[in-house]
Amino acid sequence: MKLVDGNLIMDLSGPEGNAFVITGAVENIMKRCAFQDDIDKYLKEAQSSDYMNLLRVSRDTLNNLGIKFVDPSNSYPEVLAMCVVTK
């Protein structure tokens, strides 16, 4: 996992695809971007349903921070293809 040029690059087909790794990465980015107050809301929403929901919520949260969620393995293109960099 790495943050490069406004992209969070995570290979979801391997260990980085673990839900705890994903939420931890998004949480750390939110802390660095001074969105500490929104972390509990993110975690509650991300953990409210299944894995696809977690990916969607994580994608949307990162997009709101101007960061694109990139999976080089292309494991979930139907979710991550909708990422848009807003900065």
C-alpha positions in Angstrom: 0.0 0.0 0.0 1.3 3.4 -0.9 0.1 7.0 -1.4 1.4 8.3 -4.7 0.4 11.5 -6.5 -3.0 11.6 -4.9 -3.7 7.9 -5.3 -4.0 5.3 -2.6 -2.6 2.2 -4.2 -3.7 -1.1 -2.6 -3.6 -4.6 -4.1 -7.0 -5.9 -3.0 -6.2 -9.4 -4.2 -3.6 -9.9 -1.5 -3.2 -9.1 2.2 -3.9 -5.4 1.6 -7.5 -6.4 0.6 -8.2 -7.3 4.2 -11.0 -5.1 5.6 -9.0 -4.0 8.6 -6.1 -3.0 6.4 -8.4 -0.9 4.2 -10.1 0.8 7.1 -6.8 1.4 8.9 -5.3 3.0 5.7 -8.3 5.3 5.2 -8.4 6.2 8.9 -4.7 7.2 8.8 -5.2 9.3 5.7 -8.1 11.0 7.4 -6.0 11.8 10.4 -3.2 13.3 8.2 -5.8 15.4 6.3 -7.2 16.7 9.5 -10.5 14.9 9.3 -10.2 13.4 12.7 -13.8 14.3 13.6 -15.2 12.2 10.7 -13.4 9.0 11.4 -16.1 7.5 13.7 -18.7 8.2 11.1 -16.6 6.6 8.3 -15.9 3.5 10.4 -19.6 3.1 11.4 -20.7 3.4 7.8 -17.9 1.2 6.4 -18.6 -1.5 8.8 -22.4 -1.4 8.5 -22.7 -4.0 5.7 -20.6 -6.2 3.5 -17.2 -6.0 1.9 -18.5 -4.2 -1.2 -20.1 -1.5 1.0 -16.7 -1.1 2.8 -15.1 -0.5 -0.6 -17.7 2.0 -1.7 -17.6 3.9 1.6 -13.8 3.9 1.5 -13.8 5.1 -2.1 -16.3 7.9 -1.4 -14.4 9.0 1.7 -11.1 9.2 -0.1 -12.7 11.0 -3.1 -14.0 13.6 -0.7 -10.4 14.1 0.4 -9.3 14.3 -3.3 -7.6 10.9 -3.2 -8.3 8.1 -5.8 -8.4 4.5 -4.5 -6.4 2.4 -7.0 -6.3 -1.4 -7.1 -3.6 -2.6 -9.5 -5.0 -6.1 -9.4 -8.3 -4.7 -10.6 -10.2 -7.1 -8.3 -13.3 -4.9 -7.9 -13.5 -2.7 -11.0 -17.2 -2.2 -10.6 -16.6 -0.3 -7.4 -13.3 1.4 -7.8 -13.8 2.4 -11.5 -16.1 5.2 -10.2 -13.2 6.9 -8.4 -12.7 10.5 -9.3 -9.9 12.7 -8.2 -11.4 16.0 -7.1 -8.3 18.1 -6.6 
